Amino acid sequence: MSSIVPGTTNQRRRLADNLKRVRDQIAEAALRSGRRPEDVQLIAVTKGVDLEIVKLLLDLGQLDLGENRVQQLVKRASLIDEQMQRRAAAGNDIGGPVRWHMIGSLQRNKVRQILPLVSLVHSMDTLRLAEEISARAEKAGQPAEVLVQANVSGEKSKSGIPPAAVPYLVEQIASLAKLKVVGLMTMAPLVENPEEVRGVFTRTRELFEEIRASRRAGPDFAHLSMGMSNDFVVAIEEGATLVRIGSALFEGVAPVRPDQGTGDADSVD
Ligand SMILES: *Cc1c(COP(=O)(O)O)cnc(C)c1O
C-alpha cells in the first residue's frame, strides 16, 4: 500500500521509529504489571503539532488521537474525516475509524459541538457538565462515554476534583440515562524523575478500585487514563489502561508548540 500522505520521508521514518519505541515501552510495562500489551491503549496527543503529522500518524496505524482544545479538535476532525473519505474512495483506507479523545477542560456550551465527534471525554469534573453531556447524548440517541478527572496531586493549576469527592460524582453520573462513566483520569505533576509521582498513580488506582468494589459505577467502569511522555511507564506499572502521549512521539520529527498545550485559549473563543 503506497502512502498518499505528504511529509518528508525523513519525518515519516522518525515518527515511525518513535511510535515503535513508545509502543514497545508500553508493551514491556504492561507485561511487568502482569497484563497483556493490548490491555494498554496509546492515545497520540496531537495538540502541538501540524495536521500533516496527524495524517502521518494515521497512515502509520495510530488511530486514537487526543486534543485538549475544542476548536482544534472540531477543525481537525472535519479535515481528517474528509481525507479519510477520499482515501476510502481510492481504496486506500486506514483500516478503521479515527477515535478522537477530548483530554482538555470542556465547557458546557461546547458540549453540543464536540459530542458527535469524540469517542471519549477524559476531563469530566462537574455534575453540571455531566448533565449537559447526558442531555445532548439523549438528543443524539447515542450514549456518551466519559472519565471523571481526579486531581490526586492536589496541584492548584490542575483541573479535576479532589479524590474524596470522586466516588460521589461517579455515583451521581451513573444515574444519568445517556452517560456512561467508564473510569478515571488523572495528571501527575511534571517532575524530572517519574518515580517521584508513582504515588499519584497508585492513589488513583486505589480510588478506582474502591469505586469498583463499592458498585457505585456500572460494569463499564474499567479504565484508568494516566501517564504522559514523561511518566507513562510508571503509570502503566500502576495500572493505566489509557496513556496520553505527545512529545515523546514527536522528538526529532516536528516542533511541539507549547502555546497549543495549555487549553486555556478555549475559554475566550
Ligand atoms: C499535552 C497533554 C498530554 C501529553 O503530554 P506530553 O508530555 O506531550 O506527552 C497528555 N494529557 C493531557 C491532558 C495533555 O494536555
The ligand as an SDF file (V2000), in Angstrom:
LIG
                    3D

 15 15  0  0  0  0  0  0  0  0999 V2000
   -0.4890   17.6050   26.4430 C   0  0  0  0  0  0  0  0  0  0  0  0
   -1.1660   16.5850   27.2330 C   0  0  0  0  0  0  0  0  0  0  0  0
   -0.6910   15.2680   27.2620 C   0  0  0  0  0  0  0  0  0  0  0  0
    0.5740   14.8250   26.5360 C   0  0  0  0  0  0  0  0  0  0  0  0
    1.6940   15.4150   27.1110 O   0  0  0  0  0  0  0  0  0  0  0  0
    3.1750   15.0070   26.6350 P   0  0  0  0  0  0  0  0  0  0  0  0
    4.0060   15.3730   27.7970 O   0  0  0  0  0  0  0  0  0  0  0  0
    3.4580   15.8280   25.4250 O   0  0  0  0  0  0  0  0  0  0  0  0
    3.1760   13.5590   26.3680 O   0  0  0  0  0  0  0  0  0  0  0  0
   -1.4200   14.3400   27.9870 C   0  0  0  0  0  0  0  0  0  0  0  0
   -2.5500   14.6740   28.6600 N   0  0  0  0  0  0  0  0  0  0  0  0
   -3.0310   15.9420   28.6600 C   0  0  0  0  0  0  0  0  0  0  0  0
   -4.2690   16.2370   29.4280 C   0  0  0  0  0  0  0  0  0  0  0  0
   -2.3570   16.9320   27.9530 C   0  0  0  0  0  0  0  0  0  0  0  0
   -2.8420   18.1800   27.9580 O   0  0  0  0  0  0  0  0  0  0  0  0
  1  2  1  0
  2  3  1  0
  2 14  2  0
  3  4  1  0
  3 10  2  0
  4  5  1  0
  5  6  1  0
  6  7  2  0
  6  8  1  0
  6  9  1  0
 10 11  1  0
 11 12  2  0
 12 13  1  0
 12 14  1  0
 14 15  1  0
M  END
$$$$
